Structures are given as structure tokens and as C-alpha cells.
Amino acid sequence: MKSIWTGKRTYFPTVKAVAYEGPATDNPLAFRFYKADQKVAGKTMEEHFRFATAYWHTFCNEGSDPFGPGTRVFPWNDNKDPLEAARDKADAAFEFTSKLGTPFYCFHDVDASPDHDDPAVYEKNFHVVIKWLKERQEATGVKLLWNTSNLFSHPRYRNGAATNPDFRVVTRGAFQVKTSLEASVELGASNYVFWGGREGYSSLWNTNMKREQEHMARFLMMARDYGRSIGFKGVYLIEPKPMEPSKHQYDFDAATVIGFLRAHGLDKDFKLNLEANHATLAGHEFAHDLQVAADAGLLGSIDANRGDPQNGWDTDQFPNDLYETTKAMLVTLGAGGIGHGGFNFDAKVRRSSTDLTDLFEAHIAGMDAFAVGLVTADRIRSQGKLGKFLSERYASFDSGAGADFEKGKLDFKALAALAHSNQNLHLASGKEEWIEALINQALLAK
């Protein structure tokens, strides 16, 4: 049992440690389906998911949008001194996370520590905050899944960081990443994430795309080498997103990032941190990008959220679609899991959800949704019907000329010659409706 963090103030006094009470409970502050120690497919649910709480959406986002200010008042933000406010926020974050029972958390540098234009002040503040975070990690057992640098919010990064046309901005971005990598080592992070929020362009007229992408690759190489030189043994992760805030971002989707990593020899050190809402913005299903990364052996970690199909932007809603979580877990189980990664709730409550308990209820619902997805996916795999169908569908490549084709033993002339013996074919059904019914049966099974 992890310890509950108690700081100088209690921010969630009405919430006790969230426990599993089963499907029949009507307690909104209890798990119905997520049972941390329940074994599924050889591992506990906690081991499968390695759930993490996102510092930025949960403790920083007060509900503002382009049309109006925030709707929530966070009591940990009422301290006027920026550094003391950071300590209050750390207290709130660890009280929340230890009560919720997520074993990990994630943060951007300026989520946890005050930003400052003077690099020396920024660094001094960050070292103080790192000390506080480490104290809270040791007291609660909560660990750092990954951290990253915010290289997109400050006006200096309006044209990107690693891809900025002004070299002076590139150096400031490198300074922040250097400091964040040092924090990764000090706090024992399992991973370090790069998200190119403005590593792209708004107008091709004023952009040298080739040069910018080469700069981005050079920046990543240098960051990789520095991290290793100071003892960072975790996984480097790239998080794809097609656009927003940039018109076009260089890390468009999983396939684009994999191509970029391979082109620059980075695929041995970097994997992908995939977000559901980013995949759908790129025109893909979440499971599609997961499968692309898994097939390349580069599935590293997951940002668990969803988008709204009626909205064309990154809404970052909490996941509750059981079909989507089932499909995601089918891919994840098939890939052998996520290794050192986890499922980070890069999700925010809606602007009209203003009670502090809404933060708990949203995370609980998301964890329950993925728990259902895991159990359902394991049930489908254990039944074997879908796996058998897939094997039979591709059976023509398992022996004879089909196997020779896969092994590269046929040339194109030989392949064409075989067409003469393959006339009047009986083509098997894809049976999509049967598969959808099979998924429904697995979801509804008791």
C-alpha cells in the first residue's frame, strides 16, 4: 500500500484512498473494473497499465479556452510567490496521485517549476522543485513515468525550438532540455519525451523544410548523447501530432516519425509515445498508430485520452469508449506490452466540470474503461477465434509459392507466371460483421 501524501494543506479532504468496490457499487469515487492486483494475461492490471497522472491538465489547466478565461479555481494556485506556489502544486499533485493510486506521474518543466527569461533563475528554481518532487516520490512510492520540456508556450518558441530559424532560440531550447534530462536522472524517470508542439511550419513560403528537419535530427542526437553521458538509462520517446498549433508538424503520425527516426539513425534509441487524440487528428484510428509502432518494434508509451468526432481539434477528453480501449489493448497485448512506458492520462475535465472531485471521477472512469478493454482483449485472444481467422486468411503465404514469395525466393517473372494457374479463384469473405459481433460478445460476456 502506497503512502498518502499530506502537505501543509489538504486539498482533497473529502476523498479517501480510492479502492476497488466492483461493478455493483454506486460510489463515484471507487473503481468498478480496475483492480490493481488482478492478474490478466500473466500480469497484474497495475503492471499492464503503469497508469500516470498528467501534471499539466490535472493541476495546471483551470478550464480556459480561446473564447474565455478559466472556470475552475485551484486552491494550490493562490500563493503569489511563484516558487511557493510550485510547492503547493506539488503537494496537491502528490496528495491526488497517491489517493487515486496511479503509480506514476508526468510533467513538463514549467508545469512543476516557474519559468523565467533568465536561464540562471529558471535553473535555480527547477533544482529547488526537483528536491521537493524527490521528497514526495520517496514518501509516497509514486514514480516519474516521464518528463519533458515545454518548448512551445513561450513567445520565443513561436517558430519552434529545435527547428527555429534563429540559432539563439535553438540554444535556449537545448538549455531547457539539458536541465530536464538532469531532472530525469535525479528523479529516476523511466522515459523522456520530446513533443514538437511547434516543430513544423505555418507557411511553406518562409520555411526551409529540409534544413529544419536536419536541425531537429541534430538536436535529438545531441540530447540523446548528453542524457546517456549523465547516466539516463530510460527510453527516449517522440510524441506524434499532425498539426495544432502548427499548420503542419514534422512528427505528423506514427509512420512519419518512424521514417524520420530511421532516416537519421535514431530508431535504436527512440520509441513512440502515442496519443489517441493525436492519431484521430491525423485521420487514423488510435489502434492504427499503435499497430504501426508495434509492427516497427517502436511502441514505447501511451497518452490515454480521446477526441470528439464532431470537433476538429485536440479536445483531450478522458477515454470512455470501450471499443476503442478494447482495440488498443488487443494491439498492446499482441505487442507484448509497453515495457518501460505507461498509460498517461493526458486528458482534462470539461470546462463546465468545476468540482475538485470531478478530477478523481474522470480518472477513475478512464482507468475503468481501460480495465474493461484489457479484460475484453484478453478474452478475445484466449478464445482464439479471431486469431484463427487471421491465420486462415493469410494461409496461402504459409507454404508453397506463397512462402517462397515472402522469403524472396521468387522473381517478378516467376510471380507473373503463377498467375496462369490462379484463374477462377474462390475468394474468402473478410467477415467484418462477424468480427464486430465477436467483439460485442466478448464485451458483454460475464
N, C-alpha and C positions, 0 to 999 in steps of 0.2 A: 504494500500500500504506500503510495507516494504521500509526502507530507503536504499539507495545505499551507500556502504562504500567507503569513499575516504581517503586514507592514504597520506603519504608524497609524494608518486609517484603513477601515474596512469598506470596500467599495460595493460589495455584493452581499450585504448582511443577511438577506433573506434566503440565500442559496447555500445549501449544504453540498457536500461532495455528491456529484451525480452518479447514481447507481443504476444497474440493470434491474428492471421490475417486470419485464416480459410484455408480450403483445396485449394483454388484457388491461394494463394499467391506464388510468386516465390522468396520471400525473405528467404535466408537460415538461417537468424537469427531471425526467427519468428516461433511460433507454428502454425501448421496446424490443429492438432486434440486435443492437450492438452489445455483445457480451465479450469483454476484452480477453478473457481466458478461455473462451470456447474454441475448440480446435476444429478447423475446417481444412481439408486437403493437407493435413500434416503439420499445420502451424496454427497458432492462436490468431484470433482476429487482430489483436494488437500487433502481432508480428507481421501479418499480411499488410496492414494499412500504414502503420507508423504515422498516425494522424498528427497534424501540426496546426497550430493556431497562427494566423497571419496578423502580425503586429499592426500593419497599416490600415486594413479595413476594419479591424475589430476595435482598436484603441485610438486610432487617429481620425477616422472618417466620421464626421459629425452630420453627414447627410446632405451636404451642399451639392448643387448641380449647376449647369450653365445658366439656369433661369432663377436661381435663388440661393440664399445662404443656408447654412446648416439648420437642422430641425432638432438635433439632439444636443443636450448639454452634458458633457462628461465632467464629473467632479474631479477627476485627476488632471484636468486642464485648467484649474482655477488658480494655480500658482503663477505669479507674474514673473518669477525668476526662471529663465529657460532651463537651467541645469536642474534646479529643484523640481520643476515640472516633469523633467525626464525621469527623475527618481520616483515621483508619484505615479507616472505612467507605468514604470517597471513594476511597482507594487501592484497596480491594478492588473497588469498583464499576467503576472505570476499567480495572483490570487485566482483570477479567472481560469487560467490554464490548468492549475493544479486541482481546482474544484471540478472542472469539466472532465479531466482525466486524459487529455491528449498528451502523449509522452514527449512531444516536440513543439517548438515554435520557430517562426521565421521572421526576419526583419530586414528592411533597408536601413542603411546607416542613419539617415536623417529622420527615420521613424522613431528611433530609440534615443538619438543624441541630437542636440541643437546644431543646425547648420550655421556656418559663418563664412563670410567672404575671405577672412584672414585664415589661411591654411593652418597657421600655428594654433590659433584659438580653436578651430574645428578639431584638430588632432588632440589637443589638451582635453577638451570636453569629452571626446569619444573615449579616451583612455579612462576617464573617471567613470563613464557609463558602463564600459566593459567590466570594470571591477564590480559594479553593482549587479550587473547581469550574472556574472560568475557566482557571486554570493547567493543569488536567488536560485540558480541552477543547482548548486550544491545542497541548498536547504530543501528543495522540493523533489529533486531527481528528474526534473524536466530538462530536456537536452535541446541543443540547437540543430535543427534539421539542415537549414542553410541560411546564409545571409547574403546580402548583395549591396551594391551602391546605387543610390538614386542619381542617375546621370541624365535626367530628363526633365525634372521640375523647374530647376533654377533657370532664369533667363539666359545665363551663359551657355546653356545647352540647347538653345532654341534651334540650332543647326546640327545637333548631335554632339557626341563626345568623342569617341574613337574615330568617327568619320567627319569631324568638324573641319571645315576648310581653313580654320585658324589654328595653327600649331599650339598656340598658348592655351587654348581650351583643351586640347588633347592632353597637355601636361597636367592640367587640373583634374581631368578625369582619371588619369593614371595615379595621381596622388590619392584620390579618394579610394580607388580600388586597392592600392597598396595598403592603406590604413585598414580597409575592410578585410583584406586577406590576413593581416596580422591579428585582427579580431577573431577571424575564423580559427586560427591556431590556438589563441588564448582560450576560446570558449569551446573548443573541441567539435567544431561543425563537421557534419557528415558530408556536406556538399558546399559548393559556392556557385551562385547563379549569375549569369550575365543576361540581362534583358535589354535589348536595344530599342528602348522606347522612342528614340528619335534618330536611330541609326538607319537612315533612309533619306528620302527626299520628298519635297512638296512640289518642286518644279524641275523637270529634267533640263529646262533651258539653262539653269545656273548650276548644274551638277556634273561633275566628272565621276561617273559611277564606278568605272574601273579603278580609279585611284582611291576612292573612298573605301571600296571593298578590300583593296590591298592593305590600306591603313588599318582597317578593322581586324584583318587577319594578323597583322604585325602586332597590334595591341594585345590580342588574345594570346599570342605566343609569348610575349614579354610577361604578361600577367601569370600565365601558366608557369613559366620558368621561375619567376620570383616566388610564387607560392610554394613550389617544391623546394626552393633554396632555404626557406624558413621553416620547413617541416610540415607543410599542409599535405596531408595524405588522403584527403577526401576526393570526391568526384567533382569535376568542373561541369557545369550544366549551361546549355543555351536554351532560352525560352522563346519559341517562335510566336510571331504575331504578324498578320498581313499588313495592317495599317492602323491608324489611330493611336498616337497623334499624327504620325507622318502619313502622307498620301500613300507611299509605298515604303515598306520597311524591308531591309535586306534579309531578315530572318522570317520570311513570309509564312512558311509552313514547315512541317517535319521534313518533307522531301527536299525543299530548298536548303534547309540548314545542313542536312546530311551531305548534299552535294558540295556545299561550301566547306564543310569540315574536311571532306575527302580531298577536295581540290588543293587545300592548303596544309595537308598532313596533320590535321588536328584531331582526327577521329580516334586516335588511340588514347587521348586524354579527356575528351569531351563527350558527354552524352546529352540527351534532351530532357528538359523539364517541360511537359506538355500540359496546356490548359484547355479545358473543354470549350470555353467561350472563344478562345483564340482560334481553335480548329474550325468552329462553325462560322466565324467571321471570314475564314479563308475558303468557305464553301464546302467544307468536309464535315462528316460526322466525327465526333470525338474519337470513336473507336478506330476510324480510318487512320488518323495521325498516330494513335497508339500502335496500330499494326505496322505502319511504315517504319516507325522507330524500332519496334520489336524485331521485324524482319532484318533490319540492319545491325542488330545487336547493340543498339544505342538508346534503349528505353531506360531513362535514369530516374525520373521522378514525375509526380503529377500534381497539378494545381486543380483541386476539386471545386468546380462551380458549374454554372450553366448560363446560357444566354436566353433571351426572349425571342421566339421566332418572328414576332411582329416588329421587333426593333432591330435596326441595322447597326447597333453599336455594342460596345462591351459592357453589358449590364451587370456582370459578375454576381449573379444570383446564387443562392445556396442550392445545391443539387437535390432534386426530389423526384426525378424521372427514373422509375425503376427499370425501364427498358434500357435506358442509357447506362445506368450503373451496372446492370447485368452484362451488357455487351462489353463495357470497359473491363469488367473483371474476367470475362472469358478470354480477352486478349492478354490481360496481365497474368492470369494463371498459365495460359499457354506459353508465355514468355519466361516462365519460371520465377515470376515476381519482379520486384523493383529494386532488389539489392539494398544499397545504402540510401535509396530515395525514400519518399513517403508520399502521403496524400495531404497536401497543404490546402486549407480552406481559404483560397484567395477569393473570398466571397463577402458581400456586405448585405446587411439587412436593408430592407426597402426604406425609402425616405420617410414614410409615414409610420414606421416601426420605431417608436421613441422610448419604450421602456428598456431599462438595462437588462431585464430578464429576457427580452427578445434576442439578445446576443446568445444566450445559452440555448434557448429553444431552437434557434436557427441551426446552430452547430449540432445539437442533438439529432434534429431531423436529418441533417446531412450524413451524419455517422450511421444512423439507422438505415438510410437509403442505400449506402454502400454495403452495409452488412447484409441487407436483403440481396443485393446484387452479387455479393460473394457466395452466399449460400446457394442462390439460384444457379450461378455459373458452375459451381462445383457439382450440383445435382445434374446439370446438363452433361457435363464431362463424364460423370460417373455412369449415367445411363448409357452412354456410348452411341446413341442413335445418330446424333449429328456428326460425330467423328467418323462413324462407319459410312454414312452417306458421303462425306467429303472424300474418304479414301476410295470409295467405289467410283465417284465422279471423275477422279483422276487416274483410275486404274490402268488406262491404256498407256500410261507412261512408266508403268512398273516393270514391264518385261518387253522382250522382243524389240522391234524397231523403235517404239516409243522410248524405251530405256536407253537405247543407243543414241537417240536424238538428245536426251538430257545429258548424256555423258560426252557429247561432242564427237561421236564416232561416225556421224553421217555428214556428207557434204550436201550442198543445196541441190545438186543434180540427183543424188540418191533420194533425197526427200521428195523431189518432184516426181520421180519415177514411181514412188509408192502410191501416188495419187490414183494410178490406173487400177490398183486393187482395192481402192476405197470408194467404190461407187455404190449408189443405192443404200446410203447409210441410214441406220435407225438411230436417231439422236435421243439421248435420255433427257427427261424433264429436269429442270432446275429446282422444281418443287418448293418455290419460295413460300407459298401459302402454307404448305405442310410444316415448313420450318417455323414460320410465325406462330402456328398453332402449338408446335412443340415448346416454344419459348413460353407461351401463355400457360401451358400445362405445368411447366416447371415452376413458374412464378406462383401459381395458385395452389401448388401441392402443399399438403400439410406435413 
